[in-house]
Amino acid sequence: MTKSFYIILTGITTFIVLFLMGQWIGRSYSLTKEQLIRQIHESFCHTTEQYEADRTKALPALFREELDKRHLDKLIFRMDTVPLNATNTVLRKDIRYFSDYERLFNEQQTFTYPISDTQGVQAHILNPRAGSVGKLLYFFFGTTIALAILLLCIRKQINIIKRQDEIAHMREDFSYAMIHDMKTPLSSILMGARILRSGKLDMKPEKKEKYFDILEEEAQHLLALTNKVLTISKLEHGQLLLEKSHIPIRPMLEELTQLFTAKTNKPVTFRLNIEAEDIFADEEYLKEAVSNLIDNAIKYSGDSVDIQITSCLYNQFTQIKVKDNGIGISLSAQNHIFDKFERASINRNNTADGITGFGLGLNYVMNVTRSHGGYVSVESQEGKYSEFILSLPISTEETTV
């Protein structure tokens, strides 16, 4: 059975529980009301009997004592004198059935006790609900709070199940993307090793050297993928030690632009705008982060790539901006692009377009900037451009100066 089935089953069960709880509360109120009606009638009966036996005590005081004995101390009443010949006067002898008690209770009064030939006394109950609702109030609120906690827990469980389902799906896509990305270099390594072992290139040293270069390059590619996964794991668990220093920005960017110009198959134009000359960071990880942004800019651009890289100061941060003329990123996607494996979740569609990878690049960039105490942001417009901005804090020494 699917998780959706259990979610629907949980919803139906919760509805049934709420319905039964409502029935239970309604039934409990009815029983409590019936008990209250009988207790008020019995209290007034005992009051009149005691008054007949000893008229030195006042009726209100006797009635109060009887109510208190039955834990009805919150009921408030007053004694009214009424004519015995009134049409709505009900004597004790006129009461035969429970419906007679209930009618008097709904009218908030008791039967009339004669004190003379023409007049009688009856108790008028000012707050009849205090005896019934008051008793159930604690149980009602307690049940409501417990039910609210139960519903909250069920909601949390549903969210956890959905999140686990999403994670499982992302892991599945990640595995697919990782296998796809590792298959090509592994195939190249195996093919090159077989050719070199066969001895066919022993008499062709230049071609043999080229195959060795291919093997080394593909092995470095696999090693880089592995290191990136391990580095992200260390960054997320705070286990990575950074060796920060003042790094000249221009030499680092010029090295990266030369590297990508040489290895890319597209015509790429780099424009450098260096306003801030250095940045306080770990050179190895910062260089890899900027390399990821440049690699993405090339991947997600058309046949002709124009990349502008800017360094500048902003408040207490040194910024490196990488802007391309690519396909851009939608607003909805901008909220998720830095999540781990996010690219992998759409990798199967991207593979058809010749775009590979499994969504670690931008997550790596985000974790590197956070570990430096900075942040990364993105500005983009679909079909026009994307600009990623790395912001790393200026060193405390520079701030003091």
SEPATOR-142381 format. One record per atom (N, C-alpha, C): residue in three letters; x negated, z negated, y negated. Coordinates in steps of 0.05 Angstrom, whole numbers, plus 5000, padded with zeros to 4 digits. Atoms other than C-alpha are relative to their C-alpha. Layout:
ALAXZY;...
END
This chain:
MET498350005024;MET500050005000;MET498350004975;THR501549975024;THR497650174930;THR500349754982;LYS499950235019;LYS496149674874;LYS502550024983;SER497649975016;SER501949964834;SER502449885014;PHE497850114985;PHE506649754890;PHE500149694996;TYR500250295002;TYR504249034886;TYR500649914971;ILE499450065028;ILE504749044809;ILE503050014996;ILE497049985002;ILE512049284814;ILE501349775015;LEU498950214984;LEU513448774869;LEU499749734985;THR500450255016;THR510548214824;THR502049994978;GLY498149995021;GLY514948444767;GLY502849935009;ILE497350064988;ILE521248434811;ILE500249715008;THR499950284991;THR519447754840;THR500249814975;THR499950165024;THR518247474770;THR502950004988;PHE497249985010;PHE525147734748;PHE501949825017;ILE498350164982;ILE528347404809;ILE499649704994;VAL500650285006;VAL524846744794;VAL501349924974;LEU498750065026;LEU527246774721;LEU503049975003;PHE497150014996;PHE534346914744;PHE500849745014;LEU499450254985;LEU534246334794;LEU499649764982;MET500550225018;MET531245884741;MET502449974981;GLY497750015018;GLY536946074694;GLY502449885013;GLN497850104985;GLN542045934748;GLN499749705004;TRP500550284995;TRP538745264763;TRP500549834975;ILE499650155025;ILE538745054690;ILE502949994993;GLY497250005005;GLY545945264682;GLY501549815018;ARG498750184981;ARG548144894744;ARG499349714995;SER500850285007;SER544144274725;SER501549904976;TYR498550085024;TYR547544274657;TYR502949935007;SER497250054992;SER554444324689;SER500349735015;LEU499950264985;LEU553043744737;LEU499549774982;THR500550215019;THR550143324682;THR502349944982;LYS497750035017;LYS556143454638;LYS502349865015;GLU497950134984;GLU560943264694;GLU499449705003;GLN500850294997;GLN557042614706;GLN500549854974;LEU499750135026;LEU557142464631;LEU503049944994;ILE497150045005;ILE564742564627;ILE501049765015;ARG499150234984;ARG565942074684;ARG498949744990;GLN501250255010;GLN561041564655;GLN501349904975;ILE498750085025;ILE564341564587;ILE502849895006;HIS497450104992;HIS571241484619;HIS499849735013;GLU500450264987;GLU568840924664;GLU499249784980;SER500950195020;SER565440584605;SER502349904983;PHE497850085017;PHE571740584563;PHE502149845016;CYS498250154982;CYS575940344623;CYS499049715002;HIS501150274998;HIS571239744633;HIS500149864974;THR499850135027;THR571239614558;THR502849894996;THR497250105005;THR578839564555;THR500749775019;GLU499550224982;GLU578939124617;GLU498749754991;GLN501450235010;GLN573838654588;GLN501449894975;TYR498650085024;TYR577638644522;TYR502549855006;GLU497550134992;GLU584038454556;GLU499449725011;ALA500850254988;ALA580337894593;ALA499049804978;ASP501250175021;ASP576737634530;ASP500150154973;ARG499649865025;ARG579237854462;ARG498349904977;THR501750115021;THR573937464424;THR497850214992;LYS502049795005;LYS569138064429;LYS501450254989;ALA499049765012;ALA570138694389;ALA499850245019;LEU500049764983;LEU571839344424;LEU497550174996;PRO502449835004;PRO566139744392;PRO497549885014;ALA502350134989;ALA561039224415;ALA500150025031;LEU499749994971;LEU563739214486;LEU499550295010;PHE500449724991;PHE563839974490;PHE497150084998;ARG502949955003;ARG556640004464;ARG498449895024;GLU501450124977;GLU554439524519;GLU500450165026;GLU499449844976;GLU557839944573;GLU498450265000;LEU501549755002;LEU554640584548;LEU497049955005;ASP502950064996;ASP547740254546;ASP499449945029;LYS500550064971;LYS548540014618;LYS499650265015;ARG500249744986;ARG549240754638;ARG498050184987;HIS502249855014;HIS543240964595;HIS501150224982;LEU498849825020;LEU547741304544;LEU499649894972;ASP500550135025;ASP544540944486;ASP499850204976;LYS500349815022;LYS543741594446;LYS502750114990;LEU497349925009;LEU551241714442;LEU500949844976;ILE499050135024;ILE554241564374;ILE503150035000;PHE497049995000;PHE561741394368;PHE501149834977;ARG498550175018;ARG566841094322;ARG502749955012;MET497450074990;MET573340734337;MET502150084979;ASP497849905017;ASP579641064308;ASP502649865009;THR497350114995;THR586440744302;THR502050234998;VAL498249785000;VAL591941244321;VAL502849905007;PRO497250084992;PRO599641204327;PRO500550075029;LEU499449964971;LEU602141144398;LEU502050235004;ASN497949794997;ASN607841634385;ASN499050284992;ALA501149735007;ALA603142204364;ALA500050185025;THR499749814978;THR603842834406;THR497450035016;ASN502649974987;ASN596342854422;ASN498949745011;THR500950264989;THR595842124443;THR500150005031;VAL500250014971;VAL593542044515;VAL499349725009;LEU500550274990;LEU594141374550;LEU498650015027;ARG501650014975;ARG590141144610;ARG501850085024;LYS498249944977;LYS596241214656;LYS500650305001;ASP499449715000;ASP596941944635;ASP497750165013;ILE502449854989;ILE590042124664;ILE500149985030;ARG499949994972;ARG590442344736;ARG497750175013;TYR502049814989;TYR585442914747;TYR497550024982;PHE502549965016;PHE578443084725;PHE500350184977;SER499549825022;SER581143634682;SER501049854975;ASP499150165022;ASP584443094640;ASP497749874986;TYR502550115012;TYR577642754630;TYR498650214983;GLU501549795013;GLU574543414612;GLU501350094974;ARG498649925024;ARG579843594561;ARG499549804978;LEU500550215020;LEU578942934525;LEU497150024990;PHE502849985007;PHE571343024527;PHE499550234981;ASN500349775017;ASN571843714497;ASN501249954972;GLU499050085026;GLU576043404441;GLU498549774988;GLN501950215010;GLN570442884433;GLN501449734996;GLN498650265002;GLN575042284446;GLN500749895027;THR499250134975;THR577241794499;THR503149965000;PHE497150065000;PHE584241574521;PHE500549784979;THR499150205021;THR588141124473;THR500749745014;TYR499450274990;TYR588340374486;TYR501949874980;PRO498050125018;PRO594640044457;PRO499149724991;ILE500650275011;ILE593239444411;ILE502549874988;SER497450105009;SER600539374388;SER502250185011;ASP497849844990;ASP607339664400;ASP499950284987;THR500049745014;THR606040244351;THR497250134997;GLN502749895005;GLN598440324347;GLN498249965024;GLY502050024979;GLY592640434393;GLY497250074989;VAL502849955008;VAL585040514391;VAL498850205020;GLN501549824983;GLN580841084417;GLN497250044989;ALA502849955008;ALA573341234415;ALA499650304995;HIS500649735007;HIS571241864379;HIS497050045004;ILE502949954994;ILE564542124407;ILE499050214980;LEU501049835021;LEU560542434350;LEU498050215011;ASN502049824990;ASN554942744391;ASN500050015031;PRO499750004971;PRO557342874462;PRO497750155015;ARG502249854987;ARG551643374477;ARG497549845004;ALA502550164998;ALA546342834467;ALA499749885028;GLY500150124973;GLY548142544535;GLY499350205021;SER500549804980;SER547743194573;SER497550174995;VAL502449845007;VAL542743634537;VAL497549834999;GLY502450185003;GLY538143054521;GLY498749945026;LYS501250064974;LYS537142894594;LYS498550235012;LEU501349764989;LEU535343604611;LEU497850114983;LEU501949895020;LEU530943714550;LEU497150005011;TYR502750034990;TYR524543454582;TYR499550205023;PHE500349814977;PHE525643854646;PHE500050294991;PHE499949735010;PHE527444474607;PHE497450094987;PHE502449935014;PHE521344464562;PHE497650015020;GLY502250004980;GLY516744284621;GLY500150255017;THR499749764984;THR519544854662;THR499350254984;THR500649775018;THR519045334603;THR497050044997;ILE502949985004;ILE511745164591;ILE498650095026;ALA501249924975;ALA509945214665;ALA500650295006;LEU499349734995;LEU513645874670;LEU498350194982;ALA501649845019;ALA510046144608;ALA497150025010;ILE502749994989;ILE503345954638;ILE499850185025;LEU499949834977;LEU505346284703;LEU500150304993;LEU499849725009;LEU507246934667;LEU497450094988;LEU502649935012;LEU500746914628;LEU497950055022;CYS501949964978;CYS496746834692;CYS500650265015;ILE499449754986;ILE500547404725;ILE499150244984;ARG500949785017;ARG499147844665;ARG497050045001;LYS502949994998;LYS491847664667;LYS499150125027;GLN500749904974;GLN491647814741;GLN500450315001;ILE499449725001;ILE494848494729;ILE497850154985;ASN502249885016;ASN489648644675;ASN497450015015;ILE502550014984;ILE484048434721;ILE500150225022;ILE499749794979;ILE486748884777;ILE499650284988;LYS500349735013;LYS487249474729;LYS497150054993;ARG502849975008;ARG480249344703;ARG498250055024;GLN501549964976;GLN477449294773;GLN500550295011;ASP499449724991;ASP480949954790;ASP498450204983;GLU501549835018;GLU477750274729;GLU497050005006;ILE502950024994;ILE470850004747;ILE499450145026;ALA500449864974;ALA471650254819;ALA500050304996;HIS499949725005;HIS473550934792;HIS497450104986;MET502549935014;MET467550934744;MET497650005019;ARG502250014981;ARG462850734800;ARG500150245018;GLU499849774983;GLU465551294843;GLU499050254985;ASP500949775016;ASP464451794786;ASP497049984994;PHE502950045005;PHE457551484772;PHE498450095024;SER501449924976;SER455551574844;SER500050315003;TYR499949704999;TYR457852304842;TYR498150124980;ALA501849895020;ALA454152434777;ALA497149955006;MET502850074993;MET447852074800;MET498950185022;ILE500849834978;ILE447652464865;ILE499550284991;HIS500349735010;HIS448753104828;HIS497550044984;ASP502349985017;ASP443252964778;ASP497449965015;MET502550044985;MET438252734830;MET499650215021;LYS500249804979;LYS439753294879;LYS498150224992;THR501649775009;THR436353834837;THR497049935000;PRO502950064999;PRO429553474826;PRO499149945028;LEU500950054972;LEU429453244899;LEU499750265015;SER500349744986;SER430753944923;SER497550154991;SER502449875010;SER425254204877;SER497549885013;ILE502450134988;ILE420353684904;ILE499750085029;LEU500249934972;LEU422053834976;LEU499150295004;MET500849724998;MET421554584966;MET497150044993;GLY502849975008;GLY414954524928;GLY498149895021;ALA501750124980;ALA412054064981;ALA499750175024;ARG500149824977;ARG413854545037;ARG498250244995;ILE501649765006;ILE410755135001;ILE497149934999;LEU502850085002;LEU404354754985;LEU498949935028;ARG500950074973;ARG403954495057;ARG499650255018;SER500249764983;SER404855195086;SER497350144996;GLY502649875005;GLY398155415055;GLY500250284987;LYS499649735011;LYS401256045024;LYS498650034973;LEU501149995027;LEU398455854956;LEU497149924998;ASP502950085000;ASP391355664977;ASP498350204986;MET501649795013;MET388756324951;MET501050064972;LYS498949965027;LYS392856274886;LYS499949744985;PRO500350265012;PRO390155674849;PRO501849954975;GLU498350045024;GLU394055804784;GLU502949945008;LYS497250044991;LYS400755854820;LYS500249735014;LYS500050264986;LYS398855254863;LYS500149774979;GLU500150215021;GLU397354844800;GLU502849984987;LYS497350005013;LYS404155054771;LYS502049855018;TYR498350154982;TYR407654784833;TYR499549704999;PHE500650285003;PHE403954134826;PHE501249884975;ASP498750085026;ASP406354094754;ASP503049965003;ILE497150024995;ILE413454214777;ILE500649745015;LEU499650244984;LEU412953664829;LEU499749754983;GLU500450235016;GLU410153174779;GLU502249974979;GLU497950015020;GLU415253354726;GLU502749905012;GLU497550094987;GLU421153264774;GLU499849715009;ALA500450284992;ALA418252614801;ALA500249824975;GLN499850155025;GLN417552364729;GLN502949984991;HIS497150005007;HIS424852554717;HIS501549795016;LEU498750204983;LEU427152144776;LEU499249714992;LEU501050265007;LEU422751564755;LEU501349914973;ALA498750065026;ALA425651594684;ALA502849915004;LEU497250084995;LEU432751554711;LEU500149725012;THR500150274988;THR430950954754;THR499349794980;ASN500950205020;ASN427350594697;ASN502249954980;LYS497950045019;LYS433250714651;LYS502249815011;VAL498150184987;VAL438050384700;VAL499049715000;LEU501250274999;LEU433349794709;LEU499849874972;THR500350105027;THR432149724634;THR502749914989;ILE497450085009;ILE439549714618;ILE500949735013;SER499350254986;SER440649174671;SER498549764988;LYS501550215012;LYS435048754641;LYS500949934971;LEU499050045027;LEU437648854570;LEU502649845000;GLU497450134999;GLU444648634590;GLU499849715008;HIS500350274991;HIS442048004622;HIS497949854984;GLY502050135018;GLY437047844566;GLY497449945013;GLN502550054985;GLN431047904613;GLN497850184991;LEU502149815008;LEU427248444575;LEU498649884975;LEU501650095023;LEU421548224529;LEU499150234983;LEU500749795018;LEU420548654468;LEU497449934986;GLU502450035015;GLU413748744436;GLU500250154973;LYS499449885026;LYS415648874364;LYS497550024982;SER502249965019;SER410849154312;SER501050214980;HIS499349805020;HIS411049594250;HIS499150285010;ILE500649734989;ILE411550314276;ILE500350214978;PRO499649775019;PRO410250924232;PRO502150195011;ILE497849844990;ILE416551334237;ILE499350295002;ARG500649715000;ARG413852024220;ARG498650105025;PRO501449914976;PRO408752084277;PRO501849995025;MET498350024976;MET413851844328;MET502150225001;LEU497949785001;LEU419252344305;LEU498750275004;GLU501349744997;GLU414252924301;GLU499350055029;GLU500649974972;GLU412052784372;GLU502450075017;LEU497549944985;LEU419252784397;LEU501050284994;THR499149735006;THR421053424360;THR498350215013;GLN501749814987;GLN415053784388;GLN500650015030;LEU499350014972;LEU416853544458;LEU502550155007;PHE497449874994;PHE424053774455;PHE500050304993;THR500349725007;THR422254424421;THR498750165023;ALA501449874978;ALA417654584479;ALA501650025025;LYS498750004974;LYS422154404537;LYS502950105000;THR497249915001;THR429154624513;THR500150305002;ASN499649714998;ASN431855314529;ASN501550124977;LYS498549905023;LYS435855354464;LYS498150014976;PRO501550015026;PRO433155524395;PRO500949754985;VAL499450265013;VAL432754844361;VAL498449994974;THR501250055026;THR431354714287;THR500149714993;PHE500150285007;PHE429054024268;PHE499449984970;ARG500550065028;ARG429353774196;ARG499649704996;LEU500750285003;LEU425953114180;LEU500249924971;ASN499850125027;ASN427752694119;ASN499149715001;ILE501150274997;ILE423152094119;ILE499949864973;GLU499950165024;GLU424951594065;GLU498749725006;ALA501350244991;ALA422950964103;ALA497750075019;GLU502449914986;GLU415851034129;GLU499649865027;ASP500550154975;ASP415850494183;ASP502549845007;ILE497850164989;ILE420550074226;ILE498949795018;PHE501050234984;PHE419749394259;PHE501550005027;ALA498649974974;ALA421249504333;ALA497950025023;ASP501649944977;ASP418549584403;ASP499850305003;GLU500349715002;GLU415750284402;GLU501050155025;GLU499349874975;GLU416850454475;GLU503150045002;TYR497149994997;TYR424250284476;TYR501450144977;LEU498949855022;LEU425750544406;LEU499650305004;LYS500649724995;LYS422451204423;LYS501950125021;GLU498249914979;GLU426651264486;GLU502950024989;ALA497350005011;ALA433051094447;ALA500450254982;VAL499849775017;VAL431651634394;VAL499950255017;SER500149784982;SER429852114451;SER502750065013;ASN497349974989;ASN436651994482;ASN501950134981;LEU498349885020;LEU440152164417;LEU499450294995;ILE500749725004;ILE436252804408;ILE500950175024;ASP499249864975;ASP437553004481;ASP503050055000;ASN497149965002;ASN445052894470;ASN500750214979;ALA499549805022;ALA444853294405;ALA499650285010;ILE500549734989;ILE441953884443;ILE502150075021;LYS498049944979;LYS446653824502;LYS502750084989;TYR497349975010;TYR452953794461;TYR500150184975;SER499949805021;SER451254354412;SER500250285012;GLY499749734991;GLY452255094416;GLY497450145007;ASP502449854993;ASP447155644428;ASP497849954980;SER502050065021;SER443655494362;SER500349714991;VAL499850295006;VAL442054764349;VAL498549934974;ASP501250095025;ASP440654464281;ASP500249694999;ILE500050304999;ILE438553724282;ILE498549904976;GLN501250135024;GLN437153314220;GLN499549705006;ILE500750284994;ILE433452654229;ILE499149874974;THR500550145026;THR433352164170;THR499249715005;SER500650295000;SER430051484160;SER500349904972;CYS499550125027;CYS432151034103;CYS500449705003;LEU499450285001;LEU433250314082;LEU502949964991;TYR497250065007;TYR440350024080;TYR500449705002;ASN499850305001;ASN441349304058;ASN497449885012;GLN502350124987;GLN436748904104;GLN499350145026;PHE500549854976;PHE436249454156;PHE498450254994;THR501249735000;THR431850054170;THR501650185018;GLN498249834984;GLN436150634194;GLN498550265008;ILE500849734991;ILE434451254235;ILE502650145008;LYS497649854996;LYS439951774233;LYS499450275014;VAL500349744986;VAL440552364282;VAL502750154998;LYS497549845005;LYS445652894260;LYS499750285012;ASP500149734988;ASP447353534298;ASP502350174989;ASN497849815007;ASN451854134289;ASN501650075025;GLY498749954974;GLY455154044357;GLY503049995000;ILE497149984996;ILE462153994385;ILE501549764989;GLY498750245011;GLY463453304355;GLY501349825021;ILE498850204982;ILE467052704385;ILE502749924988;SER497450085009;SER474452534380;SER500049704993;LEU499850285008;LEU476551874348;LEU500649825024;SER499450164976;SER479451624414;SER497549965017;ALA502450024984;ALA472851774450;ALA497949834987;GLN502150155014;GLN468651434397;GLN500149705006;ASN499750284993;ASN471350754419;ASN498849945027;HIS501050044973;HIS468450854489;HIS497350125007;ILE502349844993;ILE462351294485;ILE497549825006;PHE502350174995;PHE457550694486;PHE500349835025;ASP499650154975;ASP460650404550;ASP498350135022;LYS501649904977;LYS456450454613;LYS501750185018;PHE498749804982;PHE458251054657;PHE502350154987;GLU497849865012;GLU463151314606;GLU499850305002;ARG500449714997;ARG460152004608;ARG500450085029;ALA499749934972;ALA460251974684;ALA502950055007;SER497149974993;SER467851914684;SER501150284994;ILE499249725005;ILE468352614655;ILE497950205010;ASN502249834992;ASN462252884689;ASN500850245017;ARG499249784983;ARG465953314739;ARG500950244984;ASN499249785017;ASN468953724684;ASN497550114985;ASN502349915016;ASN462353744645;ASN498150165017;THR501949864983;THR458453984706;THR500650305000;ALA499249725001;ALA462454624703;ALA498950144975;ASP501049895025;ASP459954724631;ASP497049984999;GLY502950015000;GLY452754604651;GLY498949744987;ILE500850255011;ILE452553894622;ILE499949795022;THR500350204978;THR449853364669;THR499149734988;GLY500750275009;GLY448452624665;GLY502149815009;PHE498050194990;PHE451951984683;PHE500449764981;GLY499050195020;GLY453251614618;GLY498349764995;LEU501750245005;LEU447251154611;LEU498550024973;GLY501649965024;GLY443951464550;GLY501049844976;LEU499050145023;LEU448451184495;LEU500349705005;ASN500050294994;ASN449350524531;ASN497249884998;TYR502850085003;TYR441750474533;TYR499449964970;VAL500550025029;VAL441450614458;VAL501349754988;MET498550235010;MET446750084444;MET498649745008;ASN501350244991;ASN443149554486;ASN497349964987;VAL502650025014;VAL436349704455;VAL500349904972;THR499650095028;THR438949634384;THR501049714999;ARG499050285000;ARG442748994401;ARG497749805007;SER502250184993;SER436548694433;SER498049974977;HIS501750025024;HIS432848834367;HIS501549854978;GLY498550145021;GLY438348464329;GLY501450204982;GLY498749805017;GLY441249114302;GLY502650115012;TYR497649884990;TYR447049584316;TYR499850304998;VAL499949715001;VAL448750314328;VAL502850084994;SER497349905008;SER454550694297;SER500050305002;VAL499749714998;VAL457251404300;VAL502050094980;GLU498149855017;GLU460551874251;GLU500250285011;SER499749744987;SER463452514278;SER502650134991;GLN497749845005;GLN468353064265;GLN500150235021;GLU499949814978;GLU470753494322;GLU499550294991;GLY500549725007;GLY468054204321;GLY497950044978;LYS501849975022;LYS463154054265;LYS497349855004;TYR502650144998;TYR457953504275;TYR500549725013;SER500150284992;SER456052824303;SER497549884988;GLU502350145012;GLU451452324270;GLU499949725011;PHE500450274989;PHE448751714306;PHE498049854982;ILE501650155019;ILE445751164263;ILE498949755014;LEU501350244990;LEU440750654290;LEU499349824977;SER500650195021;SER440250034246;SER498649765011;LEU501650224990;LEU434649544260;LEU499249824976;PRO500650185022;PRO433348924217;PRO497150024991;ILE502750015011;ILE427448904170;ILE498749745009;SER501450254991;SER422148394192;SER500249794979;THR499750235018;THR422547704161;THR497850004979;GLU502249995019;GLU415747804128;GLU500650194977;GLU499449815020;GLU418148414091;GLU502349904982;THR497850115015;THR424548064070;THR499049794980;THR501150215017;THR420547474042;THR498550134976;VAL501449865021;VAL416047944002;VAL501950124980;
END
